[in-house]
Amino acid sequence: MILTSALQAIGNTPLVRLQRIVPQGSAQVLVKLEGGNPTGSYKDRMALAMIEGAERRNELRPGQRVVEFTGGSTGSSLAFICAVKGYPLSVVSSDAFSPEKLRTMQAFGADLVVVPSDQGRITPDLFVRMRHEVDRIIANDNAFWTDQFNNTDALDGYAVLGREIVDQTAGTALHTFCAAVGTGGMLVGVGRAIRSDISRIVALEPASSPMLTEGFGGPHRVEGTATGTIPPLLTPDAYDEARAVEESEARELVKSLSRLEGVFAGTSSALNVLGAIQLASELSPEQTVVTVAADTGLKYLAGDLYL
């Protein structure tokens, strides 16, 4: 089928069963490969839902500037959506995030503001300073802020991901869905779509920033997760349990994922898979744990992740 727009290429990503890195006797682990989206990230789903939601409500006018602060993938996705739809975009990001992501935003034509980090680390203060830049752009340019941390339209985009999982696993006994939390939108949106088909939803976070499990944030290098606050979209009824996962173990798992399973992804994806494997080890072989590879490893080649 010939698509009439690149926006129609969003979604319908593959779901694969891991074969070699899941210990024997564990539940099976399924991974949704979201790197198959146009910008190589599941954030394409969210970005499209937020822009089209604003269009439906006439909150976003033709030609109006859009603005967002982001660790990278949301910015890349918004740059893609805005390029297709004809909106100018300003993105506020930081040198704490991969240069590939920053360059992708610019490749799609976005204006980029880079806020310096504390030695490349993702800290709660960084997001405060990024937000201040967003406020400045709104005041100067009358820009529309997509506000990904509060925008409930994002849940509609991620609900489609959840429905795809249900369709792809028809006849399979699902037990647990798990994923790391950034804005919380993906976990909540998918969870709402699959709640009746699954027993447990688990929110994951890096152990160095255990806001959900211990009540405080901290510095880490898992892009797209753990901002040091509990995101507004992540309501208490959205998940059954929160677990902290060691970032160092996830970073080691990245290489096994690519070399043994052919799953080429970044640190947040490895955190998801590591959490899924740990959960699977507590279940029986006839049960199933599902998680998401958030994006493609192509976004992380300039750093030290694959060294």
matplotlib code that plots the C-alpha trace (Angstrom):
import matplotlib.pyplot as plt

x = [0.0, 1.3, 1.0, -0.2, 2.0, 5.0, 2.8, 0.9, 4.1, 3.9, 3.0, 2.4, 5.9, 7.0, 6.7, 9.5, 10.2, 13.6, 15.3, 18.8, 19.2, 16.2, 17.2, 15.7, 12.6, 11.5, 8.4, 8.7, 9.7, 8.2, 9.7, 7.9, 10.5, 9.5, 12.7, 10.6, 8.8, 9.9, 12.3, 13.2, 11.3, 7.9, 7.7, 6.4, 3.1, 2.9, 4.0, 1.4, -1.4, -0.4, -0.3, -3.5, -5.3, -4.4, -5.5, -8.9, -9.5, -8.2, -5.5, -2.8, -3.2, -1.7, 1.8, 2.1, 5.3, 5.4, 7.8, 8.8, 11.7, 12.9, 15.7, 15.8, 13.4, 10.3, 12.0, 13.0, 9.4, 7.9, 10.4, 9.2, 5.5, 5.9, 8.0, 5.2, 2.4, 4.2, 4.7, 7.9, 9.3, 11.6, 13.2, 14.9, 17.3, 20.7, 24.2, 23.3, 21.5, 22.9, 24.2, 22.4, 19.1, 20.0, 21.1, 18.0, 15.8, 17.9, 17.7, 14.0, 14.3, 13.7, 15.4, 17.4, 18.3, 20.9, 21.0, 24.3, 24.2, 26.2, 29.0, 26.6, 24.4, 20.6, 19.5, 16.2, 17.6, 18.3, 14.6, 13.9, 16.3, 15.0, 11.5, 12.6, 13.8, 10.4, 8.7, 10.9, 10.1, 6.3, 6.6, 8.6, 7.0, 3.5, 4.4, 2.1, 3.7, 2.9, 3.6, 4.4, 4.4, 0.8, -0.7, -3.4, -3.5, -0.3, -2.2, -4.3, -1.1, 0.2, -3.2, -2.7, 0.6, -1.3, -4.0, -1.3, 0.2, -3.2, -3.7, -0.3, -0.5, -4.0, -4.2, -1.2, -1.6, -0.2, 0.9, 2.9, 3.7, 6.6, 8.3, 10.5, 8.8, 9.7, 6.5, 4.6, 2.5, 3.5, 3.0, -0.4, -1.6, -0.6, -1.8, -5.3, -5.5, -4.3, -5.6, -8.3, -5.8, -3.0, -2.5, 0.1, 1.6, 5.0, 6.7, 10.5, 13.1, 16.9, 18.0, 20.1, 17.0, 14.3, 11.5, 8.8, 10.3, 12.0, 10.8, 13.9, 15.5, 19.2, 21.6, 21.7, 22.3, 19.1, 17.8, 14.0, 13.4, 13.4, 13.2, 13.3, 9.6, 6.5, 5.0, 1.4, 0.2, 1.3, -1.6, -1.5, -4.1, -2.0, 0.3, 0.5, 4.1, 7.3, 10.7, 14.2, 16.7, 20.4, 21.6, 25.0, 23.5, 21.2, 24.1, 25.9, 22.7, 22.7, 25.5, 23.9, 20.6, 22.2, 24.7, 22.6, 19.0, 19.5, 17.6, 19.5, 18.4, 19.5, 19.8, 16.1, 15.2, 17.8, 16.4, 13.0, 14.3, 16.4, 13.3, 11.2, 13.8, 13.9, 10.1, 10.0, 12.4, 9.6, 7.0, 6.5, 7.4, 3.8, 3.4, 4.5, 6.1, 5.8, 8.0, 9.1, 12.4, 11.8, 14.1, 16.9, 20.5, 21.5, 20.7, 23.5, 26.6, 28.4, 28.6, 30.2, 27.2, 28.5, 32.2]
y = [0.0, 3.5, 5.9, 9.4, 10.8, 9.7, 10.2, 7.0, 5.1, 5.5, 2.3, -1.3, -2.2, -5.8, -7.7, -10.3, -13.1, -13.1, -16.4, -16.4, -14.0, -15.1, -17.7, -21.2, -21.8, -18.2, -16.8, -15.8, -12.1, -10.2, -6.9, -4.3, -2.9, 0.8, 1.6, 0.8, 4.2, 6.9, 8.7, 5.4, 6.0, 5.4, 9.1, 9.5, 8.2, 10.7, 13.7, 13.0, 12.6, 15.9, 17.9, 16.5, 16.9, 20.6, 21.0, 19.4, 21.9, 24.8, 25.4, 25.3, 27.7, 27.2, 28.4, 28.9, 28.0, 24.9, 24.5, 21.7, 20.8, 17.2, 14.8, 14.1, 11.6, 13.7, 16.6, 14.5, 13.2, 16.7, 18.0, 15.2, 15.9, 19.7, 19.4, 17.3, 19.6, 22.9, 24.2, 26.0, 24.3, 25.3, 22.5, 23.0, 20.2, 19.6, 18.3, 15.5, 13.8, 12.0, 14.3, 12.1, 13.1, 16.8, 16.6, 14.8, 17.7, 20.1, 17.8, 18.1, 21.9, 22.6, 25.5, 24.0, 25.6, 23.5, 24.0, 22.9, 19.9, 19.0, 16.9, 15.2, 13.9, 14.1, 15.9, 17.3, 20.9, 20.4, 20.0, 23.2, 25.2, 23.7, 24.7, 28.3, 28.4, 27.2, 30.0, 32.5, 31.2, 31.2, 34.8, 36.0, 34.0, 33.2, 29.6, 26.6, 24.4, 20.7, 20.2, 16.5, 15.9, 17.0, 16.5, 13.7, 13.5, 11.5, 8.7, 8.3, 7.8, 5.2, 3.4, 2.5, 0.8, -1.1, -2.3, -3.5, -5.6, -7.1, -7.9, -9.4, -11.6, -13.0, -16.4, -15.8, -15.7, -12.3, -11.7, -8.5, -5.4, -3.3, -0.1, 2.7, 6.0, 9.4, 11.4, 8.3, 8.6, 5.3, 3.2, 4.8, 4.8, 1.2, 0.1, 1.5, -0.4, -3.7, -3.7, -6.2, -8.6, -8.6, -9.3, -6.8, -3.4, -2.5, 0.9, 0.8, 3.4, 3.5, 2.6, 5.8, 7.9, 6.0, 8.5, 5.9, 3.3, 5.5, 9.0, 10.9, 11.6, 11.5, 11.8, 9.1, 8.6, 6.7, 9.2, 9.7, 8.4, 9.5, 13.3, 13.5, 14.0, 11.9, 12.8, 14.1, 11.5, 8.7, 8.4, 5.8, 3.6, 3.4, 0.6, -2.1, -2.0, 0.1, -1.4, 0.1, -1.4, -1.0, 1.3, -0.3, -3.8, -2.3, -0.7, -4.1, -5.8, -3.4, -5.4, -8.8, -7.5, -6.6, -9.4, -12.3, -11.2, -8.6, -6.0, -2.8, -0.2, 2.3, 2.4, 2.9, -0.1, -2.2, -1.0, -2.2, -5.6, -6.1, -5.4, -7.7, -10.5, -10.1, -10.2, -13.2, -15.1, -14.9, -16.5, -19.8, -20.7, -20.6, -17.0, -13.9, -10.6, -7.8, -4.7, -2.1, -1.3, 2.5, 3.4, 2.4, 2.0, 4.3, 7.2, 6.1, 5.4, 8.6, 8.0, 5.3, 2.9, 0.5, 0.8]
z = [0.0, -0.9, 2.1, 1.4, 4.3, 6.3, 9.4, 8.3, 8.8, 12.6, 14.5, 13.6, 15.0, 15.5, 18.7, 19.2, 21.7, 23.3, 22.7, 24.2, 27.2, 29.2, 31.8, 31.5, 33.6, 33.4, 31.7, 28.1, 27.4, 24.5, 23.3, 21.1, 18.8, 18.6, 16.7, 13.6, 13.8, 11.3, 13.8, 15.4, 18.6, 20.2, 20.9, 17.3, 18.6, 21.4, 19.3, 16.6, 19.2, 21.0, 17.8, 16.3, 19.7, 19.7, 16.1, 16.9, 19.7, 17.7, 20.3, 17.6, 14.7, 11.2, 11.1, 14.9, 16.6, 18.7, 21.7, 24.1, 26.4, 26.0, 26.4, 22.7, 21.4, 21.9, 20.2, 17.3, 17.0, 17.3, 14.7, 12.3, 12.9, 12.6, 9.4, 7.8, 9.0, 8.5, 12.0, 13.1, 16.2, 19.0, 21.1, 24.4, 25.2, 26.8, 26.3, 28.7, 25.9, 22.8, 20.1, 17.5, 19.0, 18.9, 15.3, 14.3, 15.6, 13.5, 10.5, 10.5, 10.7, 14.5, 16.3, 19.1, 22.5, 24.4, 28.2, 29.8, 32.1, 35.2, 33.7, 31.3, 34.1, 34.1, 37.3, 38.5, 38.3, 34.6, 33.8, 35.9, 33.8, 30.5, 31.5, 32.1, 28.5, 27.3, 29.3, 27.5, 24.0, 24.8, 25.9, 23.0, 20.2, 21.4, 20.9, 21.6, 24.3, 23.9, 27.6, 27.3, 31.1, 31.5, 28.0, 28.2, 24.4, 24.7, 26.3, 23.1, 21.1, 23.4, 23.7, 20.1, 21.0, 23.7, 21.3, 18.9, 21.7, 22.4, 18.8, 18.3, 21.4, 20.7, 22.3, 24.6, 28.4, 29.3, 32.9, 33.2, 31.3, 32.5, 31.4, 32.7, 33.5, 32.0, 31.4, 32.5, 29.3, 27.7, 30.8, 31.5, 27.9, 27.2, 30.6, 30.0, 26.7, 28.0, 31.6, 31.0, 29.2, 31.8, 35.5, 36.5, 35.4, 36.8, 36.6, 36.3, 37.2, 37.5, 41.0, 41.2, 40.9, 42.9, 43.1, 42.8, 45.1, 47.7, 47.2, 46.0, 42.7, 41.7, 38.9, 36.2, 32.5, 31.3, 28.8, 28.7, 32.3, 36.0, 36.0, 39.8, 40.2, 40.0, 36.6, 36.7, 34.1, 36.4, 38.7, 41.5, 39.9, 36.6, 37.9, 40.5, 41.5, 41.0, 40.8, 40.7, 38.2, 38.3, 35.4, 35.2, 34.6, 31.9, 30.2, 30.1, 28.8, 25.8, 24.2, 24.8, 23.4, 20.1, 19.8, 21.0, 20.2, 17.4, 19.4, 18.7, 21.3, 24.0, 27.7, 28.6, 26.4, 28.2, 31.5, 30.4, 29.2, 32.4, 34.5, 32.3, 32.7, 36.5, 36.6, 34.3, 36.7, 39.3, 37.0, 35.3, 31.7, 30.5, 31.5, 29.5, 30.3, 27.8, 27.5, 25.0, 23.2, 23.2, 20.3, 18.1, 19.1, 16.2, 18.6, 21.0, 18.8, 19.5, 23.2, 25.3, 25.4, 22.7, 23.5]

ax = plt.figure().add_subplot(projection="3d")
ax.plot(x, y, z, "-o")
ax.set_aspect("equal")
plt.show()
